């Protein structure tokens, strides 16, 4: 499969009028305080090291003390404003981190992610007897979803019956909706994987090459062309795409992912455990191998493990790393 480069993202920044800083009020000198050219200090001679700020010793002692007190008061106000701004920034950063922590899944959680409808519907690669189930939540207009698609298929082959990959629809980009419905319809004709691979190349490929401008590549006419090339019954495909069954499948997948706070693609679960920071094939293999050992030590048959352990004993709702583990 061809690897399509990520979409280029272009951001436009508008200039804004810079409001006057509160510090300007306490640091800007008034015209009366600004030295005239006659009062300005003479330039240093070449080779003479610059001298530090000099204390104005003119006037009476009381006048000198008044000037020093005024300078101290101005500096104190500046420092107070700076400290207040720094404290506000730290508070905002802490709040942002707390929000992120509340959305990060607990690393020790095993979530009961339902896959039964997707498996029955044919959105799966690998045998039902596989002891490890990898769920991939994806969007057909997501560059990284496409980039790891071939890796998922390689892993299924590498583990020779010990791994299955279940594909869960998670529509992020609305133009990809027809492709998700078509994949459901293609599964009804036993060609889910064939359609998925062909669409990545001939649907998403032109869309990505155009940097997202060619949305027609994701549309139904191109989908029918792809389907015809796969030998699919296009009349049946179109009917099934618009059927309540495929519409409900898409909605159910999205709802299941949202239940576990999955809001980006691709996202992965391996036997219910959320995958974090896995980017390479070796990363995934390490996690899969760990799960295989867990299954082997459970005493549960591989083909029954997902239903009897992950679904039966897994957590039915999202738990963040900030939440306590349920008893």
N, C-alpha and C positions, 0 to 999 in steps of 0.2 A: 504494500500500500504506500502511495506517495505521502510524504509528510509535508503538510501545508504550513507555511510560516504563519506566525500570529498576526492578527490584524494590526495595522498601524493606527495608533490613536492620536488624533490631532486635537489640541486644546487651544482655544482662543482666550486671551486675557484682555479684559477691558481696563483702561486706565481710570483711576478714581482720584478725586480730589482729596488731598491729604489734609485732614482736619488739624487745627492748631493743637499742639500738645499742651497739656497742663503744665509741663515743665517750662514751656516758653515764658509763662507768666512770672516765674521766679528766677529765671536765668538770663532773660533778655534785659539789657540795661536800658534805662530811659535815656532820651536825648541829653538830659542834663548831666548824666553820668558818663557819657561817651566823650573821651578826650578829643580835643580839637587838634588839628595838625601841629599847632605850636606846642601843645602839651605832650604830644606823642614822644616816646623815648627815642633817642638817636640810635641809628643802626650801629651794631658792634663793628669794631675794626676787624679786617681779615685776620684770621688766626687766633682771635680772642674767643675763648669758650663762652657759650651763652650763659648769661647769669640767670639765677632763679628769680621768682617773683619777689619784688621788694615791698617792704612794709612802708606805707605812707606815714611818715613820722611828723608831718606838718601839723600845725595847730596845737591847741592845748592838750594836755593829757586826757581831759574829759572828751574832747573831740576824737582823739585817737581811739579811746576805748569804745566810743559810740560806733565808730566805723568797724572795729573788730566784732562787736556784738551783732551789727547788721549783717556782716559777712557770715558769721556763725549761724544766724537765724536762717539765712537763705540756703546755706548748705544743709542744714538740718531738715528743711522742708523738702529739698530735692531727695535726700536719702530716705525720708519717710515715704515719698511717692514711689521711689524705686523699690523699696522693700515691700510696699503694698502690692505693686504690680507683680513682683516675683512670687509673692504668696498666692496671688490669684492664679498665676500660671501653674504653680504646683498643684493647686486645688483642682484646676481643670484637667491637668494630666492624670491626676489620681482618679477623677471621676471617669475619664475616658478609659483608663485601664480597667477600672471596676466593671464598666459596661462590657468590655471585651472579655473579661474573665467570666462574666455571667453567661456569655454566649459560647465559650469554649467548653466542649464536652468533657466530662470527667474522664481522665485517662484509664480509670479502673472499671468503667461502666461497660456492661454488655447489654446493648439495646435490642429489644425484641422487634426488629425491623421485619415487617411482613413481606414475604416474597411469593406467596402461594399463587396469587392471581397472575403475576408476571410469568411464573414458571408454567402455569397452565396455559397461558396465552402464547408461549413459545419465545418469550424474550429472555432466553438463557442460552449459554454456551457451556457445555459440559454435562456429565451424567447426573441423574437424580441421586445416585448413590455416593456422590462425592462428600467426603467428611468436612470439607471447607467450602463455605459459600462466600464469595466476594460480591458485594452489591456495588454497582457503579451507577451513581445518579449523574445523568448527563443531559446536555442540551445540544441539538444538532447544529447550532450556530456558534459553538464554543471551540475556540482554537485548541486549547489544551485537551479537551475531550477527544478531539480528532487525533492529537499527537500521541496519546496513550492508547488509542484504540488497538493498534497492532500489538502493543505490549500485552494487553489483556488476552488476546488470542494466543500469543506465544506462551503465556503462563499456563493456560489451559492445556496446551500440548505438552509443556515441560513436566507437568504434574500427573500426566497419564491417568486420568480418572479420579484423582484425589481433589480436584478443584473444579468448581463451576462458577461462572460469572453470570450474575443476574443483572439485567439492564433495566434501570428505573428511570422513567421519563421525569425530567425536572425542567420544565419550560421556563427559561429566563428571557430569551429573545423571541418576541411574538412572531416574527417572520418564519421561525422554525416550526411553528405549529403544524402545518401540513405534512412536514417530514415525519413528525412523531406519530401523527394519525396514520400515515402511509406505512410506517414500520409495523404498527399494530395490524394493519390490513394485510401486509405481506406475510406476517407471522401466521395468519389464518390460512395461507397457501403454503406454509412450511418453508418460507424463504426469508425469515427475519434477518439472519446473519448476512445472507447474500445482499439483501437490500441495504442493510446498514453500511456494509463496506462500499457498495457501489455509490451510495449517496454521499459518503464522505469524499469520494474522489470526484464525482460528476455533479454534485449539488453544492456541497460546502466548498469544494475546490475553487470553482469560478467565483463564488461569493467572496472567499478570502482573498483571491488574487486581485479582485476589484476593490479591496479594502472596504468591503461592506456596501459598495454602491450597487452591485448587481444583485438585487434582492429577487429578481426573477429566477435566479438559479435555485432558490429555495422554494419556488412556487409550484403549484400543482401541474401546469403544463410540462415543466422539466421533469417532475417526478414521474409523470406518465411515460415520458420518453425513457427514463431510467428503468422503469418497471417493464416496459416492452422489451428492452434489451435483456432482461433477466428471464424472459419467457413467462411473466406473470399475466394473469387474466386481468387486463386493465379495467374492464367494465365492473368486474367483481371488486377489484381494488378500490375503485372510486365509491362504490356502494358501501363497502365496509369502512372506508375512511369517514364517511358521514353517518355511520351507524351509532346508536346510543352506546353500544358496547365499547367501541374504540374511544369515544368521547369520555365515557366513564372511566376507562382504564387510565387515560391521561390524567384526569382529575384525581383519581385515587392515588396514583403514584406521587403527584405533587403534594397531596394532603399527607401522605405517609412520611415524606421527607420533611415537610414543614413541622410535623409533630415532634421530630427530633432536631428541630432548629437547623436543618440543612437549607441554606439559602444561596449557595454558590456551587458552580460546577467546574470540574468534576469533583464529586465527593465520594468517599469510599467507606464501606464497612466490611470487615472480615470477621465472619461469625458474630456479627453484632457489635464488634468493637470498632469504634471510629478510627479511621486511619489519619494520622496527623504527620505531616512533613515527609510522606513517602513520595519520592520523585523518580527514582530509578527502578529498574527491574530488580536489582539486588535488594533494594529497600523492601519491595513487596515480597520477595522470596523469604527474606528474614522473618517478616511478620507471618507469612503463610506457614513456614516451618515451625514457628512457635505455636501456632494454632493446631497444627497436626499433632504435636506432642501433647497438647492439652486434650485433644480428642482421644488419642490413644490411651491416656491415663484415666479417662473418664469411665471406661467400661461400657460405653454406649456405642452401638454399631454406627459406623460412619454415615450411612444413609439416613439414620434416624436422628443424628445429633442436632441438626438445625431445629427440627420441630420439638424434640424432647428436652433440649437444653436451652438453646437460644430463645426460642419462642415461649416455651413453658416457664423458664426461670429468669429470662431476661427482663430488664426494666422496661415498663410499658410507656414511660414518658421521659422526656429529656431531663438530664441532670447535668448541671455545669460543674466545673472543677471547684466552684465556690460552695456547692451544696454538699451536705453530709451524705454519706453512703447510707441507703436505707437498711434497716435491720432485717 
